[in-house]
């Protein structure tokens, strides 16, 4: 047999080309559903402690500072875990990282329901944050590596819609159980219920690992099985064919600060911190800020719930737009409109204007988050994707942890409603400027 005949029998096949030609199948949708619920779980768990904190404070007789510490403990735990899980995900795989993250969180959450004092609860919620950090770090890159190129952006934006749904579920569960007495009520019952999320790993085990990651680790046979599952027989990769991805230095935190990745890492870190600061700083203090404009607490919570509902259609609008016009154009427009609505909210002259501008702010900012979650995971090659994503997620967690304290400080200094909101919007303006320098990735084959 001559060399030409051997080459025909043993070809090199680019994984990116397979996904560029692959059609969306039922198996892609099933994978999307499983990962969507993990996104819902993450939002549910992150928001739950905020809604049950008044009950915890009453049981343990906590001060305002201690209440804030309990709320912030899970986010502080997610800061180191964002970096740790990035390394783990690139070492052991996206799928196993998600499974271990959810199982670890489930166990710790169950234990925290039996806390006997502030110190024990704080330590366990911090540990819960360390465990939960793997869900976001592994989940989004995982789904990006499982979707056909043409559906990748839309799919990730839909995945982001788990955030408002998880928030609404947290509000609903809290309202249902918090006022009950005994074993089936109170904040302890809410935390025990939240610990059941570990059962979702049963379905996670049924979906395959990322073909990109498998090829990067030299697991050719498993990668071929994963592609066959996703394509439902559309893509035929012969046993003797060699799957290939762009070779690159093994992913680590030094690699994302080298060569062409340095600028990307700098820009995405600024966006992640500034955008998260703008969103979280406003969201956590909204009831207090609305009280400055005369709204009672019950009215403020209703305002919050309705505004969360407005976040859901934002993903449904942003998803097809990013598929048609690209990540960059859609995000620039959405962030610009959220800035306009934010300043409009800051200087509203009456309640009707406040509702209109804040609902617009909720719509456009969350739609932009959906696009961003798709965009910044695509800018890194496979061996650095989870590392890069986790570094950006870490920047978000720093903002989550410190934005409430900084905004609380300026409110304590006597800043008025409009001035405080404008300060928060300044970070969204930084976001708008920075994304202008990030390259478009819509329609690009993943490396």
Residue pairs with C-beta under 8 A, 6 or more apart in sequence:
9 240
10 240
10 241
10 242
11 238
11 241
11 242
12 241
12 242
12 244
13 237
13 241
13 242
13 243
13 244
14 243
14 244
14 245
14 445
15 211
15 212
15 215
15 223
15 227
15 243
15 244
15 245
16 149
16 245
16 445
16 446
16 447
17 445
18 211
18 227
18 231
18 235
18 237
19 147
19 148
19 149
19 445
19 446
20 148
20 149
20 445
21 235
22 148
22 149
22 230
22 231
22 234
22 235
23 148
23 231
23 234
24 147
24 148
24 150
24 151
25 230
25 231
25 232
25 234
26 232
27 229
27 230
27 232
28 146
28 147
28 148
28 151
28 155
28 230
30 207
31 143
31 146
31 207
31 230
32 143
32 147
32 155
32 158
32 159
34 200
34 203
34 204
34 206
34 207
35 139
35 142
35 143
35 159
36 158
36 159
36 161
36 162
37 162
37 200
37 203
38 98
38 102
38 135
38 139
38 162
38 200
38 204
39 135
39 139
39 159
39 160
39 161
39 162
39 163
39 166
40 162
40 165
40 166
40 169
41 102
41 135
41 162
41 166
41 197
41 200
42 132
42 135
42 136
42 139
42 162
42 166
43 162
43 163
43 164
43 165
43 166
43 167
43 170
44 166
44 167
44 169
44 170
44 173
44 194
44 197
45 74
45 105
45 109
45 128
45 132
45 166
45 194
45 197
46 74
46 75
46 132
46 166
47 166
47 167
47 170
47 171
48 170
48 173
48 174
48 190
48 191
48 194
49 70
49 71
49 73
49 74
49 125
50 71
50 284
51 170
51 171
51 174
51 178
52 174
52 178
52 187
52 190
52 191
53 67
53 70
53 71
54 67
55 178
55 186
55 187
56 62
56 67
56 70
56 121
56 187
57 66
57 67
57 70
59 187
60 66
60 117
60 118
60 121
62 70
62 118
66 118
68 404
68 405
68 408
69 122
70 118
70 121
70 122
70 125
71 284
71 404
72 401
72 404
72 405
73 122
73 125
73 126
73 129
74 125
74 126
74 128
74 129
74 132
75 129
75 397
75 400
75 401
76 126
76 129
76 397
76 401
77 125
77 126
77 127
77 128
77 129
77 130
77 131
77 132
77 133
78 129
78 130
78 132
78 133
78 393
78 397
78 400
79 394
79 397
79 398
79 401
80 130
80 133
81 129
81 130
81 131
81 132
81 133
81 134
81 137
82 133
82 136
82 137
82 390
82 391
82 393
82 394
82 396
82 397
83 253
83 390
83 391
83 394
84 130
84 133
85 97
85 101
85 133
85 134
85 137
85 138
85 386
85 390
86 137
86 253
86 386
86 387
86 388
86 389
86 390
86 391
86 393
87 252
87 253
87 386
87 387
87 390
88 97
88 100
88 134
89 97
89 134
89 137
89 138
89 141
89 386
89 390
90 213
90 251
90 383
90 384
90 385
90 386
90 387
93 209
93 210
93 213
93 214
93 217
94 138
94 139
94 141
94 142
94 145
94 209
94 210
94 213
94 386
95 138
95 142
95 204
95 207
95 208
95 209
95 210
96 209
97 134
97 137
97 138
97 386
98 134
98 135
98 138
98 139
98 142
98 201
98 204
99 201
99 204
99 205
100 134
101 131
101 132
101 133
101 134
101 135
101 138
102 134
102 135
102 197
102 198
102 200
102 201
102 204
103 198
103 201
104 130
104 131
104 134
105 128
105 131
105 132
105 135
105 197
105 198
106 195
106 196
106 197
106 198
106 199
107 195
107 198
108 124
108 127
108 128
108 131
109 128
109 191
109 192
109 194
109 195
109 197
110 191
110 192
110 195
111 124
112 121
112 124
112 125
112 128
112 191
113 188
113 189
113 191
113 192
113 195
114 188
115 121
115 124
133 393
133 397
136 393
137 386
137 389
137 390
137 393
138 386
139 159
140 156
140 159
140 373
140 374
140 377
140 389
141 210
141 377
141 385
141 386
141 389
142 210
143 155
143 156
143 159
144 152
144 156
144 374
144 377
144 378
144 385
144 446
145 210
145 211
145 212
145 213
145 382
145 385
145 446
146 210
146 211
146 230
147 155
147 156
149 443
149 444
149 445
149 446
150 323
150 443
151 323
152 374
152 378
153 319
153 322
153 323
153 327
153 371
153 374
153 375
153 442
154 319
154 320
154 322
154 323
155 374
156 370
156 373
156 374
156 377
157 315
157 318
157 319
157 322
157 367
157 370
157 371
157 373
157 374
158 315
158 319
158 370
159 373
160 315
160 366
160 369
160 370
160 373
160 374
161 311
161 312
161 315
161 316
161 370
163 311
163 366
163 369
164 308
164 309
164 311
164 312
164 315
164 366
165 312
167 308
168 305
168 308
168 309
171 305
171 308
173 190
173 193
174 190
177 184
177 185
177 186
177 189
177 190
177 193
178 185
178 186
178 187
178 190
179 185
180 186
180 189
183 189
208 222
208 225
208 226
208 229
208 230
209 222
209 226
210 226
211 223
211 226
211 227
211 230
211 243
212 245
212 382
212 385
212 446
213 382
214 220
214 222
214 223
214 226
215 223
215 243
215 244
215 245
215 382
216 245
216 382
216 383
220 242
220 243
223 243
224 237
224 239
224 243
227 235
227 237
227 243
228 235
228 237
237 243
245 381
245 382
245 447
246 381
246 382
246 447
248 255
248 381
248 382
248 383
248 384
248 447
249 255
249 258
249 383
249 384
250 383
251 383
251 384
251 385
251 386
251 387
252 387
253 387
253 391
255 261
255 383
255 384
255 387
256 262
256 264
256 265
256 380
256 384
256 387
256 388
256 391
257 265
261 380
261 384
261 388
263 437
264 379
264 380
264 388
264 438
264 439
265 388
265 391
267 434
267 435
267 437
267 438
268 376
268 379
268 388
268 391
268 392
268 438
269 391
269 392
269 395
270 430
270 431
270 434
271 372
271 376
271 392
271 431
271 434
271 435
271 438
272 376
272 392
272 393
272 395
272 396
272 399
273 395
273 396
273 398
273 399
274 399
274 427
274 428
274 430
274 431
274 434
275 335
275 368
275 369
275 372
275 396
275 427
275 428
275 431
276 395
276 396
276 397
276 399
276 400
276 403
277 399
277 403
277 424
277 427
278 342
278 365
278 424
278 425
278 427
278 428
278 431
279 365
279 369
280 399
280 400
280 403
280 404
281 399
281 403
281 404
281 406
281 407
281 424
281 427
282 289
282 342
282 407
282 421
282 424
284 403
284 404
284 407
285 404
285 407
285 408
285 411
285 420
286 300
286 303
286 304
287 295
287 297
287 300
287 301
287 304
288 411
289 411
289 417
289 420
289 421
290 299
290 300
290 303
291 297
291 300
292 416
292 417
293 351
293 354
293 417
295 303
303 355
303 358
306 359
307 358
307 359
307 362
308 362
310 359
310 362
310 363
311 362
311 363
311 366
313 363
314 362
314 363
314 364
314 366
314 367
314 370
315 366
315 367
315 370
317 367
318 330
318 334
318 367
318 368
318 370
318 371
319 370
321 330
322 330
322 331
322 371
322 374
322 442
323 442
325 442
326 440
326 442
326 443
327 371
327 374
327 375
327 378
327 440
327 441
327 442
328 375
328 435
328 438
328 439
328 440
328 442
330 371
331 368
331 371
331 372
331 375
331 435
332 432
332 435
332 436
334 364
334 365
334 367
334 368
334 371
335 364
335 365
335 368
335 428
335 431
335 432
335 435
336 432
337 360
337 364
338 360
338 361
338 364
338 365
338 368
338 428
339 425
339 428
339 429
339 432
341 357
341 358
341 360
341 361
341 364
342 357
342 361
342 421
342 424
342 425
342 428
343 421
343 422
343 425
344 353
344 356
344 357
344 360
345 354
345 357
345 358
345 361
345 421
346 417
346 418
346 419
346 420
346 421
346 422
346 425
347 418
348 354
348 357
365 428
375 438
375 441
376 388
376 389
376 392
376 438
377 385
377 388
377 389
378 441
378 444
378 446
379 388
379 438
379 439
379 441
380 387
380 388
380 389
381 446
381 447
382 446
382 447
385 446
407 420
407 423
407 424
410 419
410 420
410 423
411 420
415 423
